[in-house]
């Protein structure tokens, strides 16, 4: 007999589940694609990217054959670009190690580039009905409240406790449906703030609801202060309408994306900062031209960083050949994968 929570949850899900395109499929490639896109992304935002990827790369072979630049351009605007690079690398791994066939075991799925315990469990259970609980942020929250778990779900003890409880509830007959039901409950009812406890199909089993302590869970350790970075992008334009771009090779934010010449400025700002002309001469002495405009400061928030960005538009006679930069027509910038912070500025020009 299934656990009473499991039975109630499955009944609720059959009546209340949102109609999402990947839920109509047992195709492991589509399920994997949806899971990667929805990491750190809202469903309403992720839907258009899911449709674009399934139309542009309808099979894992199409994705593997694409260039990394093409995949990054398709991903542009979603952020956390390591997801796109890992997605592409894993597709190539499937072609080289699995003859282009999506692996069917949990272990083989888990060994794909960028795939963790949650994604492997989600794909394995939904596509192949394998009995693995998929524990993401939504499930952490649901389980923490149902059983008043006093450990941080990201701690070693907390992870073990929540995985054990999820395994106890897992439907062995319908593991994929159960995992989706848990995620759906966390996304639509057992929300981080202002949860809809009166509408919850399992509130009669919920310890936090009974004790009126829902907002205390999940337990979280204090977050570290976000790091602030100040950045000045230089947008040179020569008489023929060309500019400079470089591809970020260093690890960290925006790896693999293209950007304009960049000057990192100190944080906090010094009492006396050199004027833009002196900064240009110090960092890019070959860019000798007329400053046309310096933008207002744009704030761009990442998960652990706050970026304060300005853009300096510069008119130059010619762009010299450079090993660090390529020359690109301003009219062709949309052919390159650029960070959202840059495309946001360009769209306003």
Buried (B, 14 or more C-beta within 10 A) or exposed (E): EBEEBBBBBBEBBEEBBEEBEBBEBEBBBBBBBBBBBBBEBEBEEBBEBBEEBBEEBEBBBBBBEBEBBBBBBBBBBBBBBBBBBBBBBBBBBBBEEBEEEBBBEBEBBBBBBBBEBBBBBBBBBBBBBBBBBBBBBBBBBBBBBBBBBEBBBBEEEBBEBBBEBBEEBBBEEBBBBBBBBBBBBBBBBBBEEEBEBEEBBBBEBBBBBEEEEBEBBBBEEEEEEEEEBBBBBBBBBBEEEBBBBBBBEEEEBBBBBBBBBBBEBEEEEEEEEEEBEEBBEEBBEEBBBEBEEEBEEBEBEBEEEBBBBBBBBBEBEEBEEBEEBBBBEBEEBEEBBBBBBBBBBBEEE
